[in-house]
């Protein structure tokens, strides 16, 4: 079972602006859903960020067998097959043989991303806005008690800003993580609408593997 420690995007922003330490809290899926409903219920005339889709990437339902019927798009290089052009790897992060076994991209792949303790990987920057509220990926541990810190990195007029989204405690079997908030509404506020964002994964304790990173554009 995954354990997911999550802080809300608005809380993270307040703490970032005040330069206070960020403390993670545990939220149930219902709480995350309620937060997303609150964002989407805001009057259109009061919107401060763009809500139109940023890309025309193909949409699928990769998590349907786990009860999630939302449509998602695969992050650039998020299947870790072929070249990892655009990804930034740090420490002992490497593409390795072996993939999640469910074939959610259409077929079972042949590789995934391995992170030893302290290693990190950052995805290419892509367009996001308020219509990209969540993402999910597949992961498993490579050693007992493995955990991965997940951050979103936004390009702003002040430079790149990294917001911690939560910490995932991994299982010893390939499983999808719970939906995680991108903080895209916060990124939009920081950038004035549509933002360029990247996802950063850092192995905190033990080795880990990740695969098939998907973002939900909520086009439904």
Secondary structure, DSSP 8 states (H G I E B T S, - for coil): --EEEE--HHHHHHHHHTT-----EE--HHHHHHHHHHHHTS-GGG--S--S-S-----B-TTGGGT----BEE-TTTT--S--TT-EEESSEEEEE---TT-TTSS--SEEEEE-TT-EEE---EEE-TT--EEEEEEEESSTT-EEEEEEEEEETTEEEEEEEEEEE--SS-EE---EE--HHHHHHHHTSSEEEEEEEEEEES-EEEEEEEEE----
